[in-house]
Amino acid sequence: MPQADCLKTDCSQCAALCCLALAFDKGKDFAFSKNPCEPCRNLSGHLCAIHERLSDAGMAGCVAYDCLGAGNRTVQEVFAGQSWQDDPRLMRVMMEAFAAMREVHKRIDLLRAAEMFALAPQADQDRRAFLNRLEHHRWSGTELNEFEAELALEIDMFLYSIKDHFPVDIFSSLKMG
């Protein structure tokens, strides 16, 4: 997948995975609570029935959310355009793949951000190698399941080694903490 497109969210190429997989609690950003694996009550097919008025409906959290292209990449690359709505047996595996792809895309975002810093030549070479590997690899569900135990840890160790270049704590957004 080309670098310019990798983190671009395209809901038309997704199967509303965020509207299924993500959980939220009723509060200032959400008008109601939703459990993971529970389709949002505003979901109509693969589209949000209230998309044009999400803020007015008390769903500012939906307006602010961006999967960084993980949803469309999961559906198109890993599941060849299939949907959990057409085949409910895919629900769990699509949710798991989406969660893992979000972790892949978080690291792509951080590795791209690290380009702005004056890294040592070897560190920049490592950064580019990781980035190329994440952006251009065609992921399978099995590989995504293995990602966090293997490559994600390696990337997190690299990011930790250059953490002093980042103006904020980058690890708070990653599962490793």
Summary of the structure (lengths in Angstrom):
residues: 177
radius of gyration: 17.2
end to end distance: 28.3
largest distance: 50.5
contacts: 500
relative contact order: 0.14
helix: 56%
strand: 3%
